[in-house]
Amino acid sequence: MRQRLALTAAASAITVALLFLPPSPTMPLPPASFAGKRALVFGGTSGIGRGIALKLGEHGASVTVIGRDAARGEEVVRALRAFNPGGAHAFAPCDAFLLREVATTAAAAAAPPLDVLVLSQGMATLQGFTPTVEGLDEKLALHYWGRVAATRALLPALRRAPSPVVLSVLSGGVHSPFAGWRDNFELSQGYSIPNAANAAGFYNDLAAEAQAKEAGNEKVLFLHAAPGFVNTRCGPPPPPFPSAPRNRPAHRNNT
Ligand SMILES: NC(=O)c1ccc[n+]([C@@H]2O[C@H](COP(=O)([O-])OP(=O)(O)OC[C@H]3O[C@@H](n4cnc5c(N)ncnc54)[C@H](OP(=O)(O)O)[C@@H]3O)[C@@H](O)[C@H]2O)c1
């Protein structure tokens, strides 16, 4: 019992310390060239997806930013044009709660070869099972079903690229397996925040592995990343006291 308390206290102290640390300066990336490459970023209107979209643009890619908020999407497109005026950047509206919208958006982008597909659409709420009009839970639809739907629709375009990448930004390596997958795959019973998080993370792992092994996908790299704590609209709040001024370009803000 004592040991458990000590472990819990240590874990809480580390979490609080991480939350209060000022963000480290952006890590310099090794020279990478995405010149002439095409990228689609679901969740590119905010946070981590926005940061990835801008980084891809900075390295020469043509980027389509996908989300619901047109004002934020167009702002990202303007920033992309500043980096790479020759690129074909665009905003594509999509409500990724709905698989039919994901399929339509993906189909509209599926003709030319696709080099990078980023799946960073996400939400952090305390809501219980909340069905979309298609009957799926909103959180699972966003974090799992819609990601698979987008990937499936875009696989033909990905296969036509020389070294395609599919990056799902969620919780690779930091969730538990969801024990109820056999009888309760859609989480229609026993819904809880940990179950929803574990199910989405677990299913993303399995989907990445299964799709990586699928015939025809030999060239496609499937990644499932866990970003850790990032101060975004859906991430943890900033510390309550001002941190030291940082010299970083505006596009590296997380919101
Ligand atoms: N931040 C963290 O600390 C943290 C930690 C672990 C994992 N993650 C994961 O990282 C991913 C990105 O999170 P973030 O921190 O960057 O969050 P964020 O700043 O809130 O961005 C979420 C993105 O998802 C999009 N989105 C949300 N609901 C949508 C919907 N119904 N249809 C289409 N797009 C939708 C939003 O676009 P619109 O609002 O324009 O629709 C936005 O672009 C998420 O999967 C999250 O679970 C984040």
The ligand as an SDF file (V2000), in Angstrom:
LIG
                    3D

 48 52  0  0  0  0  0  0  0  0999 V2000
   -2.2230   17.8290  -26.9780 N   0  0  0  0  0  0  0  0  0  0  0  0
   -1.9080   16.7730  -26.2310 C   0  0  0  0  0  0  0  0  0  0  0  0
   -1.4050   16.9010  -25.1070 O   0  0  0  0  0  0  0  0  0  0  0  0
   -2.1580   15.3870  -26.7550 C   0  0  0  0  0  0  0  0  0  0  0  0
   -1.7170   14.3010  -25.9900 C   0  0  0  0  0  0  0  0  0  0  0  0
   -1.9020   13.0080  -26.4730 C   0  0  0  0  0  0  0  0  0  0  0  0
   -2.5340   12.8080  -27.6920 C   0  0  0  0  0  0  0  0  0  0  0  0
   -2.9710   13.8830  -28.4080 N   0  0  0  0  0  0  0  0  0  0  0  0
   -3.6370   13.5930  -29.6800 C   0  0  0  0  0  0  0  0  0  0  0  0
   -3.0640   14.3620  -30.7170 O   0  0  0  0  0  0  0  0  0  0  0  0
   -4.0500   14.6250  -31.7210 C   0  0  0  0  0  0  0  0  0  0  0  0
   -4.0460   16.1150  -32.0290 C   0  0  0  0  0  0  0  0  0  0  0  0
   -4.4580   16.8170  -30.8810 O   0  0  0  0  0  0  0  0  0  0  0  0
   -4.1270   18.3520  -30.6600 P   0  0  0  0  0  0  0  0  0  0  0  0
   -3.5500   18.4660  -29.3040 O   0  0  0  0  0  0  0  0  0  0  0  0
   -3.4000   18.8950  -31.8170 O   0  0  0  0  0  0  0  0  0  0  0  0
   -5.6390   18.9200  -30.5960 O   0  0  0  0  0  0  0  0  0  0  0  0
   -6.3110   20.2710  -31.1450 P   0  0  0  0  0  0  0  0  0  0  0  0
   -5.3830   21.4130  -31.1210 O   0  0  0  0  0  0  0  0  0  0  0  0
   -7.6080   20.3880  -30.4210 O   0  0  0  0  0  0  0  0  0  0  0  0
   -6.5980   19.8900  -32.6690 O   0  0  0  0  0  0  0  0  0  0  0  0
   -7.5800   18.9450  -32.9660 C   0  0  0  0  0  0  0  0  0  0  0  0
   -7.7870   18.9260  -34.4530 C   0  0  0  0  0  0  0  0  0  0  0  0
   -8.8030   17.9650  -34.7130 O   0  0  0  0  0  0  0  0  0  0  0  0
   -9.7740   18.5440  -35.5560 C   0  0  0  0  0  0  0  0  0  0  0  0
  -11.0890   17.9970  -35.2710 N   0  0  0  0  0  0  0  0  0  0  0  0
  -11.7100   17.8490  -34.0830 C   0  0  0  0  0  0  0  0  0  0  0  0
  -12.9470   17.3790  -34.2500 N   0  0  0  0  0  0  0  0  0  0  0  0
  -13.1100   17.2470  -35.5980 C   0  0  0  0  0  0  0  0  0  0  0  0
  -14.1820   16.8190  -36.4200 C   0  0  0  0  0  0  0  0  0  0  0  0
  -15.3450   16.4330  -35.9170 N   0  0  0  0  0  0  0  0  0  0  0  0
  -13.9860   16.8040  -37.7530 N   0  0  0  0  0  0  0  0  0  0  0  0
  -12.8210   17.2060  -38.3180 C   0  0  0  0  0  0  0  0  0  0  0  0
  -11.7610   17.6120  -37.5930 N   0  0  0  0  0  0  0  0  0  0  0  0
  -11.9180   17.6380  -36.2460 C   0  0  0  0  0  0  0  0  0  0  0  0
   -9.7710   20.0390  -35.2280 C   0  0  0  0  0  0  0  0  0  0  0  0
  -10.2300   20.7380  -36.3740 O   0  0  0  0  0  0  0  0  0  0  0  0
  -11.5580   21.6310  -36.4150 P   0  0  0  0  0  0  0  0  0  0  0  0
  -11.7840   22.2030  -35.0620 O   0  0  0  0  0  0  0  0  0  0  0  0
  -11.2670   22.6210  -37.5020 O   0  0  0  0  0  0  0  0  0  0  0  0
  -12.6360   20.6690  -36.8340 O   0  0  0  0  0  0  0  0  0  0  0  0
   -8.2820   20.2690  -35.0000 C   0  0  0  0  0  0  0  0  0  0  0  0
   -7.6370   20.5460  -36.2150 O   0  0  0  0  0  0  0  0  0  0  0  0
   -5.3880   14.1320  -31.1660 C   0  0  0  0  0  0  0  0  0  0  0  0
   -5.6710   12.8690  -31.7030 O   0  0  0  0  0  0  0  0  0  0  0  0
   -5.1120   14.0000  -29.6850 C   0  0  0  0  0  0  0  0  0  0  0  0
   -5.9110   12.9790  -29.0930 O   0  0  0  0  0  0  0  0  0  0  0  0
   -2.7830   15.1710  -27.9810 C   0  0  0  0  0  0  0  0  0  0  0  0
  1  2  1  0
  2  3  2  0
  2  4  1  0
  4  5  1  0
  4 48  2  0
  5  6  2  0
  6  7  1  0
  7  8  2  0
  8  9  1  0
  8 48  1  0
  9 10  1  0
  9 46  1  0
 10 11  1  0
 11 12  1  0
 11 44  1  0
 12 13  1  0
 13 14  1  0
 14 15  2  0
 14 16  1  0
 14 17  1  0
 17 18  1  0
 18 19  2  0
 18 20  1  0
 18 21  1  0
 21 22  1  0
 22 23  1  0
 23 24  1  0
 23 42  1  0
 24 25  1  0
 25 26  1  0
 25 36  1  0
 26 27  1  0
 26 35  1  0
 27 28  2  0
 28 29  1  0
 29 30  1  0
 29 35  2  0
 30 31  1  0
 30 32  2  0
 32 33  1  0
 33 34  2  0
 34 35  1  0
 36 37  1  0
 36 42  1  0
 37 38  1  0
 38 39  2  0
 38 40  1  0
 38 41  1  0
 42 43  1  0
 44 45  1  0
 44 46  1  0
 46 47  1  0
M  CHG  2   8   1  16  -1
M  END
$$$$
